[in-house]
Amino acid sequence: MQVYINGKIVPSQEAVVSVFDHGFLYGDGIYETMLVYDGVIFKLDEHLQRLYRSASLTGLTIPLDTDLLKIALYDTLLANALKDAYVRLTVSRGHGPIGLDPELCSQPTIVIMAQKSKDYPPTFYEKGIHIIIAETRRNLKEAIDPRIKSLNFLNNILAKIEAIRVNAYEAIMLNARNRLSEGTVSNIFFLKDDILCTPSVACGILDGITRGIAIDLAVREDLGVLEGEFTKEDIYAATEVFITNTSLEVMPVSKVDSTIYPVGKVTKRLHSAYKQEVGSYVARVRAEGPSLWGQER
């Protein structure tokens, strides 16, 4: 694997970060993950807008503008000869003396990694996956702004450990008010009384890009959508459940704790509509012709 690090693309064994990097020491940094379809990074502008929002909310200055970051992303894909890939872009506070003061770090560390996109087992989409409601709570939104996609992931990891212990794929966390929030790496949707429900951003969730697409597609499909506050009893009473994120896309859920659900018509419709949305996006970007970034340059 070839890795971009601070302006250079080097073999993975040479892509090293200092032990004094504040991303390593304190989890002081931000990131985005993206999926590449046929050489096109899906929703690239939206991901970069969110990255710069995270940077602004943490007082982190990214030394590259969006055009230069786009070039760096596509250069990394080219260096790895990948057209269908998973890409992670990480920006940490950078190298500096031990201490919490951000001013100790003079230059952020930028790392881009790309690898072949993961193919989930077809049975996941055909039969659904098992998830749980975790005991671990979502970080209080007044403590850590959920709009920041940060490297601080300990509570998500603790919830994931709960899921692993019972052979579940994902864990959904409640917030401090006992309302559903989000998964360790996903957003949650469920169909109840023919309304597609999902926790609102007021519940302390990250506004997932795939989540937003799923909501837009549901509206386009003439489905009723409700963003609000829900309890775990609401999801237990649902007729369909699915989760979303960049790599999973629209993933059906067959079991939440001990409650069983079918892979229903709404989930299948939205999964199909999402695939069509990806195809249309890729075709549109390719039709725009050569640019400063991408495989045509």
C-alpha positions as CSV (number, residue, x, y, z in Angstrom):
1,M,0.0,0.0,0.0
2,Q,1.1,3.5,-0.8
3,V,0.2,6.2,1.8
4,Y,0.0,9.9,1.5
5,I,1.6,11.7,4.4
6,N,2.3,15.4,4.6
7,G,2.7,16.0,0.9
8,K,4.5,12.7,0.0
9,I,3.3,9.3,-1.1
10,V,5.4,6.6,0.4
11,P,5.2,2.8,1.0
12,S,3.1,1.9,4.0
13,Q,6.2,0.8,6.0
14,E,7.6,4.3,5.6
15,A,4.4,6.1,6.5
16,V,5.1,6.8,10.2
17,V,3.8,9.4,12.6
18,S,5.8,10.7,15.6
19,V,5.0,9.4,19.0
20,F,4.7,13.1,19.9
21,D,1.9,13.7,17.4
22,H,-1.1,15.0,19.3
23,G,-3.4,12.7,17.3
24,F,-1.6,9.8,18.9
25,L,-1.2,11.3,22.3
26,Y,-4.7,12.8,22.8
27,G,-6.9,11.8,19.9
28,D,-6.7,15.4,18.8
29,G,-7.7,15.3,15.2
30,I,-10.5,14.8,12.6
31,Y,-11.1,12.4,9.7
32,E,-13.4,11.5,6.9
33,T,-14.0,8.1,5.2
34,M,-15.1,7.9,1.6
35,L,-16.0,5.3,-1.0
36,V,-14.7,5.2,-4.5
37,Y,-16.8,3.8,-7.3
38,D,-15.2,3.3,-10.7
39,G,-12.6,5.9,-10.0
40,V,-15.0,8.5,-8.6
41,I,-15.0,9.5,-4.9
42,F,-18.7,9.6,-4.0
43,K,-20.0,12.8,-2.5
44,L,-16.4,14.2,-2.3
45,D,-17.5,17.8,-1.9
46,E,-19.9,16.9,1.0
47,H,-17.1,15.0,2.8
48,L,-14.6,17.8,2.5
49,Q,-17.2,20.4,3.6
50,R,-17.7,18.3,6.7
51,L,-14.0,17.9,7.2
52,Y,-13.5,21.7,7.2
53,R,-16.5,22.1,9.5
54,S,-14.8,19.7,12.0
55,A,-11.6,21.6,11.6
56,S,-13.3,24.9,12.3
57,L,-15.1,23.5,15.4
58,T,-11.8,22.3,16.9
59,G,-9.7,25.3,16.0
60,L,-7.6,23.2,13.6
61,T,-6.2,24.8,10.4
62,I,-5.9,22.5,7.5
63,P,-2.9,23.7,5.4
64,L,-4.4,22.6,2.1
65,D,-7.4,24.0,0.3
66,T,-10.1,21.7,-1.1
67,D,-8.6,21.6,-4.6
68,L,-5.2,20.5,-3.2
69,L,-6.9,17.9,-1.0
70,K,-8.8,16.5,-3.9
71,I,-5.6,16.2,-5.9
72,A,-3.9,14.4,-2.9
73,L,-6.8,12.0,-2.6
74,Y,-6.8,11.1,-6.3
75,D,-3.0,10.9,-6.4
76,T,-3.2,8.3,-3.6
77,L,-5.8,6.3,-5.5
78,L,-3.6,6.4,-8.6
79,A,-0.5,5.4,-6.6
80,N,-2.4,2.3,-5.4
81,A,-4.0,1.6,-8.8
82,L,-7.5,1.6,-7.3
83,K,-10.8,2.3,-9.0
84,D,-13.1,0.8,-6.3
85,A,-11.8,1.7,-2.9
86,Y,-12.2,2.8,0.7
87,V,-10.3,6.0,1.4
88,R,-9.6,7.5,4.8
89,L,-8.4,11.1,5.2
90,T,-7.0,12.0,8.7
91,V,-5.8,15.4,9.9
92,S,-4.3,15.5,13.4
93,R,-3.1,18.5,15.4
94,G,0.4,17.4,14.5
95,H,3.8,16.9,16.3
96,G,4.5,18.9,19.4
97,P,5.6,18.7,23.0
98,I,3.5,16.9,25.6
99,G,0.6,19.1,26.7
100,L,-3.0,19.9,25.8
101,D,-2.3,23.4,24.4
102,P,-3.0,23.3,20.6
103,E,-0.4,26.0,20.1
104,L,2.3,23.4,21.0
105,C,1.8,22.0,17.5
106,S,3.0,24.1,14.6
107,Q,1.9,22.0,11.7
108,P,-1.0,19.5,11.3
109,T,-0.3,15.9,10.1
110,I,-2.3,14.9,7.0
111,V,-2.6,11.2,6.1
112,I,-4.5,9.5,3.3
113,M,-4.9,5.8,3.1
114,A,-6.7,3.9,0.3
115,Q,-7.5,0.2,0.0
116,K,-9.7,-2.0,-2.0
117,S,-13.3,-1.5,-0.9
118,K,-14.7,-4.2,1.3
119,D,-17.3,-6.6,-0.2
120,Y,-19.8,-7.5,2.5
121,P,-21.3,-11.0,2.4
122,P,-24.4,-11.0,0.2
123,T,-26.3,-12.7,3.1
124,F,-25.9,-9.4,5.0
125,Y,-28.2,-7.7,2.5
126,E,-30.4,-10.7,1.9
127,K,-31.0,-11.7,5.5
128,G,-29.9,-8.6,7.6
129,I,-27.5,-8.3,10.5
130,H,-27.8,-8.5,14.2
131,I,-27.3,-5.3,16.3
132,I,-27.8,-4.4,19.9
133,I,-28.7,-1.4,22.1
134,A,-25.6,-0.8,24.1
135,E,-25.2,0.0,27.7
136,T,-22.5,2.5,26.8
137,R,-24.0,5.9,26.2
138,R,-23.3,8.4,23.4
139,N,-21.1,11.3,24.4
140,L,-23.1,14.2,25.9
141,K,-23.5,16.6,23.0
142,E,-22.8,19.5,25.3
143,A,-19.4,17.9,26.1
144,I,-18.3,17.0,22.6
145,D,-20.1,18.6,19.7
146,P,-21.4,15.7,17.5
147,R,-20.9,17.7,14.4
148,I,-17.1,17.1,14.9
149,K,-16.0,13.8,13.2
150,S,-13.1,13.4,15.6
151,L,-10.4,10.8,16.4
152,N,-11.9,10.5,19.9
153,F,-13.7,7.2,19.6
154,L,-13.3,5.5,23.0
155,N,-17.0,5.4,23.8
156,N,-17.8,3.9,20.4
157,I,-15.1,1.3,21.0
158,L,-16.6,0.3,24.3
159,A,-20.0,0.0,22.7
160,K,-18.5,-2.1,19.9
161,I,-16.9,-4.4,22.5
162,E,-20.4,-5.0,23.9
163,A,-21.6,-6.0,20.4
164,I,-18.7,-8.3,19.9
165,R,-19.4,-10.1,23.2
166,V,-22.8,-11.2,22.0
167,N,-21.9,-11.8,18.3
168,A,-23.7,-8.7,17.1
169,Y,-22.4,-6.7,14.2
170,E,-23.2,-3.2,15.5
171,A,-24.2,-1.4,18.7
172,I,-26.7,1.5,18.9
173,M,-26.1,3.9,21.7
174,L,-28.7,5.8,23.8
175,N,-28.0,9.4,24.8
176,A,-28.1,10.7,28.3
177,R,-31.9,11.1,28.1
178,N,-32.4,7.5,27.2
179,R,-33.2,8.3,23.6
180,L,-31.8,6.5,20.6
181,S,-28.8,8.3,19.0
182,E,-26.5,6.4,16.6
183,G,-24.4,3.4,16.2
184,T,-20.6,3.1,16.7
185,V,-20.1,3.8,13.0
186,S,-23.6,4.1,11.6
187,N,-27.0,5.9,11.7
188,I,-30.2,4.0,12.5
189,F,-33.6,4.0,10.7
190,F,-36.7,2.0,11.5
191,L,-40.2,1.8,10.0
192,K,-43.0,2.2,12.5
193,D,-46.7,2.7,11.5
194,D,-45.6,3.2,7.9
195,I,-43.4,6.1,8.9
196,L,-39.6,6.0,8.4
197,C,-38.1,7.2,11.7
198,T,-34.6,8.2,12.5
199,P,-33.1,10.1,15.5
200,S,-32.7,13.8,14.8
201,V,-29.5,15.7,15.1
202,A,-30.8,17.1,18.5
203,C,-30.2,13.6,19.9
204,G,-26.5,14.1,19.7
205,I,-25.7,12.4,16.4
206,L,-23.3,13.0,13.6
207,D,-25.3,14.1,10.5
208,G,-24.1,11.2,8.4
209,I,-23.8,11.9,4.7
210,T,-25.4,8.5,3.8
211,R,-28.1,9.3,6.4
212,G,-28.9,12.5,4.5
213,I,-29.1,10.7,1.2
214,A,-31.4,8.0,2.7
215,I,-33.8,10.7,4.0
216,D,-33.8,12.4,0.6
217,L,-34.4,9.2,-1.2
218,A,-37.2,8.2,1.1
219,V,-39.0,11.6,0.5
220,R,-38.4,11.0,-3.3
221,E,-40.0,7.6,-2.9
222,D,-43.1,9.3,-1.3
223,L,-42.3,7.7,2.1
224,G,-43.3,9.6,5.3
225,V,-40.1,10.5,7.3
226,L,-39.9,11.6,10.9
227,E,-36.7,12.9,12.5
228,G,-37.2,12.9,16.2
229,E,-36.6,11.5,19.6
230,F,-37.2,7.8,20.1
231,T,-36.8,5.2,22.8
232,K,-35.6,1.6,22.4
233,E,-39.2,0.5,22.8
234,D,-40.0,2.4,19.6
235,I,-37.5,0.4,17.7
236,Y,-38.6,-2.9,19.2
237,A,-42.1,-2.1,17.9
238,A,-40.8,-1.4,14.4
239,T,-41.6,-3.5,11.3
240,E,-38.3,-2.8,9.5
241,V,-34.9,-1.6,10.6
242,F,-31.7,-0.7,8.7
243,I,-28.5,1.2,9.4
244,T,-26.5,3.5,7.0
245,N,-22.9,4.6,6.6
246,T,-20.5,5.2,3.7
247,S,-19.3,1.6,3.3
248,L,-22.4,-0.3,4.4
249,E,-24.7,2.0,2.3
250,V,-28.2,0.8,3.3
251,M,-27.8,-2.3,5.4
252,P,-30.9,-4.2,6.6
253,V,-31.1,-5.3,10.2
254,S,-32.8,-8.6,11.1
255,K,-32.4,-8.5,14.9
256,V,-32.2,-5.8,17.6
257,D,-31.3,-7.4,20.9
258,S,-33.9,-10.2,20.9
259,T,-36.5,-8.7,18.5
260,I,-36.6,-10.1,15.0
261,Y,-37.4,-8.2,11.8
262,P,-37.9,-9.2,8.2
263,V,-35.8,-7.5,5.4
264,G,-38.8,-5.5,4.3
265,K,-40.0,-3.7,1.1
266,V,-39.0,-0.2,2.2
267,T,-35.4,-1.3,3.1
268,K,-35.1,-3.0,-0.3
269,R,-36.5,0.0,-2.1
270,L,-34.1,2.4,-0.4
271,H,-31.1,0.1,-1.0
272,S,-32.0,-0.1,-4.7
273,A,-32.5,3.6,-4.9
274,Y,-29.2,4.3,-3.2
275,K,-27.4,2.1,-5.7
276,Q,-29.1,4.1,-8.5
277,E,-28.1,7.4,-6.8
278,V,-24.4,6.2,-6.8
279,G,-24.6,5.2,-10.4
280,S,-26.1,8.6,-11.4
281,Y,-23.5,10.5,-9.4
282,V,-20.6,8.6,-11.0
283,A,-22.0,9.0,-14.5
284,R,-22.5,12.8,-13.9
285,V,-18.9,13.3,-12.6
286,R,-17.4,11.4,-15.5
287,A,-19.5,13.3,-18.0
288,E,-18.0,16.6,-16.7
289,G,-14.8,15.6,-18.3
290,P,-11.1,16.1,-17.3
291,S,-10.3,18.1,-14.2
292,L,-7.3,18.9,-12.0
293,W,-8.1,15.7,-10.1
294,G,-9.3,12.2,-11.1
295,Q,-8.0,9.7,-13.5
296,E,-8.4,11.9,-16.6
297,R,-5.8,14.4,-15.6
